[in-house]
């Protein structure tokens, strides 16, 4: 049983130069981030929806339209544009989107989160606390295949973490008005927080929910809920809403209000309203989601549970208690809410992970400083923490060297794309209807367009190269140019189609198979 004590342990003396400068900390964390987030950046081919993000970003560069995400020429409004735009921006200096450039933004976002956690904990609890929090945060199974990755999740995590840590600074400034900057810096921190919320909303719609599900309980706990009606908050909301409104207006100008409204409404209701979910209410997920989230963050989630003890807050001064309260409100209200709404996988809870890591870090800091009694006398907590970090580095190596190559077995989207490109002349557009395999089309790297129905392929007398699914090909059988398999192992067919103007019968070019 853990006991609570203020008896400090004796720490090893620190070199005066190291004590005066933060550069050793920055170098250590930079090396850690470089290993965790750059090692494996180009390992394996783009996986699952990574290819979707990359192919839309490539369309940004190809078309010059950075406002409306498009897939095969059609608007894709299920996600806002920032994630695609950031991938395109990272890839632009290199002439196009590649596997590693598509993953680079997630590595940068992950590094930013590590340094944000370091800065926050160093200010509140000291330098040792900053290092502990920064080391614990990325050592999670939730980060393993998301940093690096071309997915949206890590960018969303960075926006939410930035917003909530800025909120903490805004509340701190309000409660200590005599500090440097006073009310002016309070407004600046509110503005920074809400701009991060806007960035998150333009990355993945749910950022405002994560923010206010934390902010409202936190301000209630601090008896500062009136800040939500204060001018710094309200003006910051108006300023932050401006880029969102401008983007929505620009998209509406290009494609119309109705497609945008219908898509956002469908996405919101499907994920937030049980009666609009496609299947019966998943009662099992109410228990399964939080358990899976906690399991994915072991062993840190086990340590974080110590912070629920009523006396744990007594170990800290006012600044430490404020941080502890913010972390609790970051994790538990959000975890409850996202457990109740249907259709969420545990990766959708990624923005909660830094909050849970922060709670675990406070327990480890208490153990390291002797404020909380360490349960095992035969080994020091510092050695255990170092051992866990080394073990995590080993897990990273195994993941990059074994798991990532294993995902590409029997997929080979790059090889399939090269075989298609060898038969389709340069400058020809490749057409598809029901095929959903962005991995192959990304590595194909040339213009592709989706048609609404198969009959549209035969409306022109011009030859058209197209990739058909097995079902489509059986409905309109034709000699194939190439028989292939998609990433799921289902058969697909490359054909070249010409429509006869006289009787609409199909005539196919006689290319060798």
N, C-alpha and C positions, 0 to 999 in steps of 0.2 A: 504494500500500500504506500503510495507516495505521500510524503509529509511536506509541509510548507514551512520554510525557515528563511530568515534573512542572513544567515551565517555565510559570508563569502568565502570562496576558496582562494588559495594563493595562486596567482597567475605568473607564468614565466616572465622575466623582465624583457622589455622590448627595446630594441636599439633606438637611441634618441632620434636618429635621422628618419627611421621608419615611423616613429610616433608623430613626427612633425609633418610628414607628407602623405598624401593619399595615393601617390603613384604606384607603390607596390600593390595596393588593392586593385587599382585599375588594370595593371598588367596581369595580375592573377585572374581576374574575372574575364579579361579579354582573351587570355589563353584558354580558359574554360569554355567560353562561348565559341571560340574558333573551332575547338575540337567537337563540341556537341552539335553545332549548327552548320559548320562548313564541311566537316568530314561526312561523306555520304551525299553531298549536294548533287553529284552527278551519277550516283549509284542507281542502277536499274532504270527502266523506262517509266514514264509517267503512268500512274496507277489510278484506276477508277476515275473519279471526277477531276483529278488533276489535269487530265487531258482537256476536259471541257473548259476549265479556267484558262489554260494555255491557248486553246484554239480561238477563244473569244478575244483574248489579249492580242493574238496575232492579227485578228480582224481589225482591231483598233489601229494597228500600225499599217495594215494594208489599205484600209479605207480612209484613214485620217479622221474618222468620226469617233471621238472619245466621249460622247455623250450617251448614246444608246447602245448598250451591249447587243451584239448580233451574232447569231449562230447560223452559218450557211446562208447569210443574207437576210434572215428573218429576225425581227426583234426578240430578244431574250430578256425579259424583265423580271424574272423570278428572283434575281439578286441585283442590287445596285451596282454602279460602275467602278467603285474605287479599287476593289481587288484586281479587276482586269486592267485598270489604268496603271496601277502600280507595277504589275508584271510587265506591261508594255513599256513603261518608262525605264524599268531596269534592263529591258532587252534592247531598247532602241540604240544605245551606243554600239551594240554588237551586230546590228543589221537584221535582227529578227529574234523571235522567241525560240529558245532552246530549252532542253530539259533543265539545265542548271540555272539559267536565267529566270525561268518560271518559278523556281524554288527559292531564289535569292531573297525576295521580299519577306518571306516567312522567317528566314534566318535573321534578317535585320530586325524584324519585329520582336523575335524572341530575345535577341541581344538587348534591345531597348527595355524590355520588361525586366530582365535581370538587373540592369543598372538602375531602373526605377525602384525596384524593391531594395536594392542596396542603399540608395539615397534616402528613401523613406525611413528605413530602420536605423540607418546611421544617425540621422537627425533626431529620432525619437529615443533610441536606446543605446546609441554608441556604435563605435566602429566595428567591434566584434559582432554585434547584432546584425549590422549591415552585411557583413561577409556571410554569416550563417544563413540569413534569409535569401541572399543571392545564390548561394550554393544549393539550398534545398529546393528552390522554386522550379528549376528545369529538370530536376531528377524525378520525373514522373512518367508513368506509362502513357499518360495523355499527351505528352510532348514527343514521345519517341518517334511516331510516324507523322507528326505534324510540324516538326522543326528539324530539318527542312522539309517543305512540301509546297506544292502549288495550290493547296487548299486555302480556303478563306479563314479557317478557324483561328490561326495564330494571329492574323491581322486583327480579327475581331477581339481576341483576348487583349492585344496591346492597347486598342482603343478603350476598352472597358477599364483595364487596369489604370491607364493614364487618367481617365475621367474620375475614378474613385479616389486615387491618390491626390489629385488636385482638389477634390471635394474635402478631403481630410485637411489639407492646408488651408482651404477657405474657412472651415469651421474653427481651426486653430487660430487664424487671424482674427476672427470675430470674437473669440473668447479671450484673446490677449490683445486688446486694441492699442495698448501702449507699446507694442513691439514695433520694430522698424517697418515703416511703410503704412502701418495701420489699416484704415478702411480702404485706402486706395488699392493696396495689394490684395485685400479680401476680394474686391471686385475682379481683379486680374485673375485670381485663382478660380473664382466662379466662371469667368469667361473661358479660361483654359479647360475647365471640366466640361462645360457644355459644348465647346468646339470639339472635344474628343468624342462626346456623345453624338454630335452631328457626323463626325467622321465614321464612327461605328455604324450609325444608321445608314450611311451611304456605302457601307461595306456589306452589312448583313442586318436586316431590318430590326433585330431584337435589341440593339444596344440601349435604347431608352428604357426598355423594361428592366434590364440588368441594373441600370443606373438608379432608377427611382425605387426599385425593390430593395436597394441598399440605402439610398439617401433618406427615405421616409422613416424606416425603423431607427436609423442612426440618429437622425435629428430628434425623433421622439425620445429616444434614450437619453440624449444630451439635453433635453428640454429646450431645444432650439428650433422646433418645427416652424416657428414664425419666419425663419429664414427663407422658406419656400415662397413667402409673399413679400419678401424684401426686394428693393430695387436692384441690388446686385444680381440676384438670381433671375428676376423677371427680365431685366434688360439683356442678360446673358442668353436667356432662352430665345429672345427675339433675334439677337445677332446670329446665334447658332442655327436658327430655323431658316435664315436667309439662303445659305447655299443649298439646303435641301429643297426649298421652294423654287429656286432658280433652276436646279436640275430637273425637277418635276415639270416645270413649265417648258423647258427645252425639249424634253422627251415628248410631252404632249404636242408640241409644235411639229415634231417630226412624225410621230405615229398616231397622235390623237389621244384625248383624255381617256376614252373608253378602254382601250387595251391596257393602259397603265393602271387605271382604277380597278379593273376586273382582276388583273394579275396580283396586285398588292392585296386586294380584298380576299382573294382565294388563298393566298399564302398565309395571311393573318388568321383567317377563320379556321383553316385546316390545322394550324398549330396551336391556336389559343381557345377555340370553341369545341367542346366535346361533341355537340350535336352536328357539327359540320365535318367531323372526322369520317374518313372513308370506312372505318370498321367500328365494331362495338367498342365501348369504352374499355381500354386495357387496364383493368384493375390490378393486374399483376405488375404493371410498370410503376404503380404508385409506391410499391415496396422495392421493386427491382432497380429502378433508376437510382435512388440514393445509395443502395447497397453497392451497385456496380461502380458508382462514382467514388465511393470511399475505398472500394477494393482496388480500383485503378491507381489510387494515390497512396497505397501502402508503401513503406511503413509510416509515412508522415501523417496519414489520417489517424492512425492509432495514437500517435503523440498528440495530435490536435485535440483529441477528446479530453485530455487533461485540462484544457482551458475552460471546460464547462463546469469545473468545480467552483463553487461560490467564492472560495478563498483565493483562487488563483489571481484575481484582479488586485488583491491586497499586496502582491509582490512588487507592484509597480507604482511609480509616481503618477501625477496627473497626465503627463504626456503619454506615458506608457499605457495607462488605462484608456485614454482616448483612442489610441491605436488599436488596442485589444477590442474595444467596442466596435470600431469600424470594421475590423476583420470578421467579427461575429456576424454583423449585419450584412457583410459581403457574402457570406457563405450560406447561413441557415435559412433566411427568408427566401432567397433565390432557389435554394435546393428544394424547399417545400413547394414553391410555385411551379417550378419546372417538372416536379414529380407529379403534380396534379393535372397539368395540361397534357393531352395525349400526343403520341407520335414523336417523342424525343429520344434520341440515342444519347449514350453517355458523353459522346464527344461534343454534343450541343451544350454541355455544362462546362466546357473549357474555360469560359470567362470567370468561373468560380474558383478555378484551381489556384491562382496566386493567393487568394484569400485563405484557402485551406493551408497552403504552404506557409503563409505568414503566421497562422495560429501554431502550426508545428514548430516554426522557427522560434516563437516566443517560449515554448516549452524547452527546446534545446538550449536556448540562451539561459533560461532559469537553471537548467542542469549544469551548464558550463560555469556559471557564476556562483553556484552553490546556494542559490535561493530556493531551489526545489531539490529535495534529497534524491540523489541518484540511487536507483534500486539495486545496482550490482557493485559490490565493493572491489571485486577482483579485477575490474577493468574501468578505466577512466572514460567519461562521456566523450572527451575529445577524440580518443582512439576509435571509439565506436562510430562517431560521425565521420571520421576520415575513412574508416573501413567501408561505410555505406557509400561514400562518394566514389571510392575506388571500384567497388562492386558495380556502381551505376555506369562508370566508364567502360567496364568490361561488358556490361549489357549492351551498350551502344555499339561496341565493336562487333559483337555477335549479331546484332540486328543488321548492321550494314553489310557484313561479310556473308551472312547465312540467310537471314529472313528476306532481305530485299531481293537477292538473286533468285530465291525460291519462288517469289511472286511472279517472275517473268517466265517460268517454265510453262511451256505450251501456250504462251500468249503471243510473243514476238510481234507486237504491232508495227515496229519499225521495219522488220523484214517483209511483212505483208504489204506495208505501204510502198516499199521500194519495188516490189513486184508489180503493183498496180501502176506506179509511175513509169515503169519501163515500157508499158503498153499504151499509156495515154500520152499523146503528143503534147509538147510544151504549148501553152496558150489555150488549150482546151479546158473547158469547165467540166468537172465531174459532178454528176447528178445522183441524187438518192431520194428515197421516199421514207420508208419505214426504218431503214438502218439507223441504229443508235450505237455508234462505236467511234467516239471522238478520239480514242487512242490511235487508231489507224489513220483517221483523217488528219490528225495533227501532224504525224510524221510524214504523211503524204505531202503536206506543205504547199499545196497549190489551191487555187480557188475551187470551192465546192458549193453547190446550192441544193437546198432541199425543196422538193416539189410537193404540193398538197396531196396529190393522188397520182397513181401510176399512169393513168390515161394522159396526164399532162406531158409525159415523155414523148408522145406520138403526135402532138399537135403541130410540130414543125417538120418541114421536109429535110432539115439539116440533120446530119448524123450527131448522135448524142452518146457520150460515154456515161455509163451509169453502173452503180453497184446495187444489186438487188438482194434482198433476203431470199431464203429458200421458198417461203410462201409466195412472195411476189413473182419469183421466177416460174413457179409452177402455174400461177394464174396466167402468165403470158410467156409460155416457154419459148426459148430462143437459144440457138447455139452460143455457148459461152466463149469469151476470150480467155477466161481464167476462172478456175474454181478454187475458192479459198475458205478459210474459217475465220470468224471474228474472234474477239478476245474471250468470249464466253464459250467458244468451241462450236458455235452454230455455223452451218454452211452459208456462204455468200457467193455471189456470182458477179463477175465483171463482164458487161456486154457493151456492144456498140449498136445503137438502134437508129434506123431510118424509117420515117413514116412515108408510105406511098400515098401521094396526093389523090389518086384516083379512087381507091377503095379502102383506104386506111389500113391495108394489110401491112404486116411487119416484114421489112426486108433487112437482113443483117449482113454486115460485111464479113467476108470470109477470111478472117485472120486465123493463123495457126493457134492452137491451144497451147 
